[in-house]
Amino acid sequence: MYKAIIIGTGPAGLTAAIYLARANMKPLVIEGPEPGGQLTTTTEVENFPGFPEGIMGPDLMANMRKQAERFGAEFRTGWVNSVDTSKRPFTLQVEGQGELQAEALIISTGASAKYLGIPNERENVGRGVSTCATCDGFFFRGKKIIVVGGGDSAMEEANFLTRFASEVVLVHRRQEMRASKIMQDRARENSKVTWSLNRTPLEVVAGPMGVTGLKVRNNESGQEEVIEASGVFIAIGHTPNTKFLGRQLEVDETGYLITKPGTSETSIPGIFACGDVQDTKYRQAITAAGSGCMAALDCEKYLEGHAVHDWSQSL
Ligand SMILES: Cc1cc2nc3c(=O)[nH]c(=O)nc-3n(C[C@H](O)[C@H](O)[C@H](O)COP(=O)(O)OP(=O)(O)OC[C@H]3O[C@@H](n4cnc5c(N)ncnc54)[C@H](O)[C@@H]3O)c2cc1C
């Protein structure tokens, strides 16, 4: 039995852990399938404040974990399969750990970028393949880049990347795009954006130094061609990791947890959400960390006012 269980150890969950542990709430933190979260899959992080020379993603996350441990956060490895929110305390079924209970929960399970599922794609993440223009655009100054996708986020990423790139080629498998007219117009008015429509991506082309292009099939002629570029940005959306919650908490049409504006409160009192799992817009390490702080402070307030259990007996 715990006062608070934090699910997920990305920047959101670990920041929540630091705050709750420092407030003497002895949180349990469940690491899940990707201990340290998404930043463990990248190399240099140059935009997290406090590191003027940048820091490697895995190092940043290892530091956050150490900081939470220093104040008494407990960590367990495991994948949360389900949560029963119908009665208090909340009950979690955790792979490898069995049943765990807590008075309050912080959900920080992130949102996974969707990939195309083509050869050489995953292997080259951090070597020219990216799912985050804000994070990685800066590394492609003066280079030619490909953006794959046909929605608003692809248009936005393409426009944003023209700040750095010499040319941005928008690749989409259809002739028509899902993006709103205004976003398409903005991209069309941008002289650095070129279009390669009706092309199906087949394979990321890469050499020892990283990505050199994208092999595509022209859907009209059936011909295959390689579009040369130093970077391939995949902008086909994200999947919030909320499946294990079933339909118990309020989510938007794409599955992101809905929080009360200006707070981390979900639709069930005592359950808080932070980081990318509730953020359809910013999805940055620093915003995840910031919202992790909010969740910890909201959780603390909740436990002070609502806890029904005598914690001194079980801790
Ligand atoms: C390649 C790459 C590079 C990036 N570079 C930058 C950058 O330079 N700067 C920047 O600000 N942002 C960057 N980002 C974005 C940044 O990583 C995310 O915004 C941030 O990690 C979100 O933090 P989070 O804590 O919400 O979730 P995540 O980091 O996604 O962590 C989610 C956690 O939840 C756990 N989890 C998921 N499901 C379950 C479950 N069922 N049970 C238990 N645990 C579960 C996972 O194991 C993981 O520990 C990058 C992202 C990627 C993919």
The ligand as a Tripos MOL2 file, in Angstrom:
@<TRIPOS>MOLECULE
LIG
   53    58     1     0     0
SMALL
NO_CHARGES

@<TRIPOS>ATOM
      1 C1         14.2360   10.6350  -30.3720 C.3       1 LIG1
      2 C2         13.6410   11.7360  -29.5110 C.ar      1 LIG1
      3 C3         14.3760   12.8740  -29.2630 C.ar      1 LIG1
      4 C4         13.8660   13.8810  -28.4550 C.ar      1 LIG1
      5 N1         14.6300   14.9760  -28.2070 N.ar      1 LIG1
      6 C5         14.1550   15.9360  -27.3760 C.ar      1 LIG1
      7 C6         14.9550   17.0720  -27.0520 C.ar      1 LIG1
      8 O1         16.0740   17.2300  -27.5570 O.2       1 LIG1
      9 N2         14.4170   17.9970  -26.2140 N.ar      1 LIG1
     10 C7         13.1630   17.8630  -25.6720 C.ar      1 LIG1
     11 O2         12.7440   18.7090  -24.8930 O.2       1 LIG1
     12 N3         12.3850   16.8040  -25.9690 N.ar      1 LIG1
     13 C8         12.8520   15.8400  -26.7930 C.ar      1 LIG1
     14 N4         12.0590   14.7760  -27.1130 N.ar      1 LIG1
     15 C9         10.7040   14.7230  -26.5630 C.3       1 LIG1
     16 C10        10.7760   14.2330  -25.1100 C.3       1 LIG1
     17 O3         11.5390   13.0540  -25.0520 O.3       1 LIG1
     18 C11         9.3860   13.9820  -24.5630 C.3       1 LIG1
     19 O4          8.6180   15.1630  -24.6680 O.3       1 LIG1
     20 C12         9.4520   13.5710  -23.0910 C.3       1 LIG1
     21 O5         10.2810   12.4410  -22.9210 O.3       1 LIG1
     22 C13         8.0730   13.2660  -22.5260 C.3       1 LIG1
     23 O6          8.2320   12.8860  -21.2090 O.3       1 LIG1
     24 P1          7.1520   12.0170  -20.4320 P.3       1 LIG1
     25 O7          7.7080   11.8920  -19.0630 O.co2     1 LIG1
     26 O8          5.8180   12.5910  -20.6060 O.co2     1 LIG1
     27 O9          7.1010   10.6030  -21.1680 O.3       1 LIG1
     28 P2          8.1720    9.5970  -21.7340 P.3       1 LIG1
     29 O10         9.5450   10.1480  -21.7790 O.co2     1 LIG1
     30 O11         7.5790    9.1010  -22.9990 O.co2     1 LIG1
     31 O12         8.1620    8.4080  -20.6730 O.3       1 LIG1
     32 C14         7.0590    7.5660  -20.5360 C.3       1 LIG1
     33 C15         7.3310    6.5440  -19.4450 C.3       1 LIG1
     34 O13         6.1360    5.8120  -19.2100 O.3       1 LIG1
     35 C16         6.4410    4.4380  -19.1200 C.3       1 LIG1
     36 N5          5.2440    3.6670  -19.4810 N.ar      1 LIG1
     37 C17         4.5040    3.7070  -20.6080 C.ar      1 LIG1
     38 N6          3.4780    2.8360  -20.5510 N.ar      1 LIG1
     39 C18         3.5640    2.2200  -19.3400 C.ar      1 LIG1
     40 C19         2.8200    1.2360  -18.6600 C.ar      1 LIG1
     41 N7          1.7220    0.6770  -19.2050 N.pl3     1 LIG1
     42 N8          3.2260    0.8270  -17.4350 N.ar      1 LIG1
     43 C20         4.3000    1.3860  -16.8450 C.ar      1 LIG1
     44 N9          5.0450    2.3580  -17.4240 N.ar      1 LIG1
     45 C21         4.6870    2.7570  -18.6470 C.ar      1 LIG1
     46 C22         7.6390    4.2540  -20.0450 C.3       1 LIG1
     47 O14         8.3680    3.0930  -19.6990 O.3       1 LIG1
     48 C23         8.4210    5.5310  -19.7730 C.3       1 LIG1
     49 O15         9.2360    5.3350  -18.6440 O.3       1 LIG1
     50 C24        12.5530   13.7580  -27.9190 C.ar      1 LIG1
     51 C25        11.7980   12.6120  -28.1900 C.ar      1 LIG1
     52 C26        12.3270   11.5990  -28.9630 C.ar      1 LIG1
     53 C27        11.5040   10.3710  -29.2500 C.3       1 LIG1
@<TRIPOS>BOND
     1     1     2 1
     2     2     3 ar
     3     2    52 ar
     4     3     4 ar
     5     4     5 ar
     6     4    50 ar
     7     5     6 ar
     8     6     7 ar
     9     6    13 1
    10     7     8 2
    11     7     9 ar
    12     9    10 ar
    13    10    11 2
    14    10    12 ar
    15    12    13 ar
    16    13    14 ar
    17    14    15 1
    18    14    50 ar
    19    15    16 1
    20    16    17 1
    21    16    18 1
    22    18    19 1
    23    18    20 1
    24    20    21 1
    25    20    22 1
    26    22    23 1
    27    23    24 1
    28    24    25 2
    29    24    26 1
    30    24    27 1
    31    27    28 1
    32    28    29 2
    33    28    30 1
    34    28    31 1
    35    31    32 1
    36    32    33 1
    37    33    34 1
    38    33    48 1
    39    34    35 1
    40    35    36 1
    41    35    46 1
    42    36    37 ar
    43    36    45 ar
    44    37    38 ar
    45    38    39 ar
    46    39    40 ar
    47    39    45 ar
    48    40    41 1
    49    40    42 ar
    50    42    43 ar
    51    43    44 ar
    52    44    45 ar
    53    46    47 1
    54    46    48 1
    55    48    49 1
    56    50    51 ar
    57    51    52 ar
    58    52    53 1
@<TRIPOS>SUBSTRUCTURE
     1 LIG1         1 GROUP 0 **** ****
